[in-house]
Amino acid sequence: MITRSKGFTLLELIFSMGLSLIVLAAGYGAYFSFSRADEVERRRELVIIAAHGAMSRIKEDVRASSAAAASGSTLSLQTPDGRVSYRSRANGSGIDRITPGRRSFLKGATASFAGSGRGVNVSVKASAKVHGRAIRVDLNSFVMPRNR
């Protein structure tokens, strides 16, 4: 009678280690893919927030103004609190908002303006590139001053 010792043969160990490696590689690939998708979605949300925030601020100031002059990347408004100007930075990093004694920066978006009749056409764009994917948000709005 032949008795077998308890344990695994070398062939069984190599086979099980290879199978484990394949399962781990597939798991890592799935995790990495989900992680990248999550990062792209998070960045998309930031781009959307930047565009909507800039558009909301500009629309609020135009509606509070009594006069508006728009040309290309510059918008000048006359508000009850004084003159407000918007200028898109040439490098596309954001929009400067200039008021008497204060300068603020709307990060992550660019804007272009065109005077049209009694109002202003506002176009806000924000974009980013994540893992080779381009994310772009374009918002357009026609806004009329309310305090004329």
C-alpha positions in Angstrom: 0.0 0.0 0.0 1.3 3.4 -1.0 0.6 6.2 1.3 0.5 9.7 0.0 1.9 12.5 2.1 -0.3 15.4 2.8 0.6 18.5 0.8 0.8 19.9 -2.7 3.0 19.0 -5.6 5.2 21.6 -7.2 3.0 21.5 -10.3 -0.1 22.2 -8.2 1.6 25.2 -6.5 2.7 26.7 -9.8 -0.7 26.3 -11.3 -2.5 27.9 -8.3 0.0 30.8 -8.2 -0.5 31.4 -11.9 -4.3 31.4 -11.5 -4.0 33.7 -8.5 -1.9 36.1 -10.6 -4.5 36.2 -13.4 -7.3 36.9 -10.9 -5.3 39.7 -9.2 -4.3 41.3 -12.6 -8.0 41.4 -13.6 -9.0 42.8 -10.3 -6.3 45.5 -10.5 -7.4 46.4 -14.1 -11.0 46.8 -13.1 -10.0 48.9 -10.0 -7.8 51.1 -12.1 -10.5 51.6 -14.7 -13.1 52.6 -12.1 -10.6 54.9 -10.5 -9.9 56.7 -13.7 -13.6 57.0 -14.5 -14.2 58.5 -11.1 -11.5 61.0 -11.6 -12.8 62.0 -15.0 -16.3 62.5 -13.5 -15.0 64.5 -10.6 -13.1 66.8 -12.9 -16.2 67.2 -15.1 -18.2 68.3 -12.1 -15.5 70.9 -11.3 -15.6 72.2 -14.9 -19.4 72.5 -14.9 -19.3 74.3 -11.5 -16.7 76.8 -12.8 -18.7 77.6 -15.9 -22.0 77.9 -14.1 -20.5 80.0 -11.3 -18.9 82.4 -13.8 -22.1 82.7 -15.8 -24.2 83.3 -12.7 -21.9 86.1 -11.4 -21.8 87.8 -14.8 -25.6 87.6 -15.2 -26.2 89.0 -11.7 -24.0 92.0 -12.4 -25.5 92.7 -15.9 -29.0 92.6 -14.4 -28.0 95.0 -11.7 -26.5 97.4 -14.2 -27.9 100.5 -15.8 -25.6 100.4 -18.8 -23.5 97.7 -20.5 -20.7 97.9 -23.1 -19.4 94.6 -24.5 -16.6 93.9 -26.9 -14.8 90.6 -27.3 -13.3 89.5 -24.1 -14.2 92.7 -22.1 -17.5 93.7 -20.5 -18.0 97.1 -18.8 -21.0 97.7 -16.6 -22.4 100.7 -14.8 -24.0 99.5 -11.5 -25.4 101.5 -8.5 -22.2 100.5 -6.7 -19.9 101.8 -9.4 -18.2 100.4 -12.5 -17.8 96.7 -12.9 -15.5 95.2 -15.6 -14.9 91.6 -16.7 -11.9 90.6 -18.8 -11.0 87.1 -19.9 -7.3 86.4 -19.3 -5.3 85.8 -22.5 -3.9 82.4 -21.3 -7.5 81.1 -20.7 -7.0 80.5 -17.0 -10.0 82.5 -15.9 -11.9 85.8 -15.8 -10.9 89.0 -13.9 -13.8 90.8 -12.2 -12.8 94.4 -11.5 -14.8 96.7 -9.2 -13.8 99.9 -7.5 -11.1 99.0 -5.0 -11.4 95.3 -5.5 -10.3 92.7 -8.0 -11.5 89.1 -8.0 -10.8 86.1 -10.2 -13.3 83.6 -11.6 -11.0 80.5 -12.1 -11.3 77.9 -14.7 -13.6 79.6 -17.3 -13.2 82.1 -20.1 -15.9 84.5 -21.5 -16.6 86.5 -24.5 -19.2 89.3 -24.7 -21.1 91.0 -27.5 -23.5 93.9 -27.2 -26.8 93.2 -28.9 -29.5 95.8 -28.8 -30.5 96.5 -25.3 -28.6 93.5 -23.7 -25.4 91.5 -23.8 -24.7 88.1 -25.3 -22.5 86.2 -22.8 -20.6 83.1 -23.8 -18.8 81.2 -21.0 -16.5 78.3 -21.7 -14.6 76.0 -19.4 -12.5 73.0 -20.3 -10.1 70.4 -19.0 -8.2 67.4 -20.1 -8.0 64.3 -18.0 -6.4 61.0 -19.0 -6.5 62.1 -22.6 -10.2 62.9 -22.5 -11.3 66.4 -23.3 -14.1 67.9 -21.1 -15.7 71.1 -22.4 -18.7 73.1 -21.2 -20.1 76.0 -23.3 -22.8 78.2 -21.9 -24.5 81.0 -23.8 -27.0 83.5 -22.5 -28.6 86.8 -23.5 -28.9 89.1 -20.5 -30.6 92.5 -20.3 -29.9 95.1 -17.6 -32.9 95.6 -15.4 -31.9 99.0 -14.0 -32.2 101.1 -17.1 
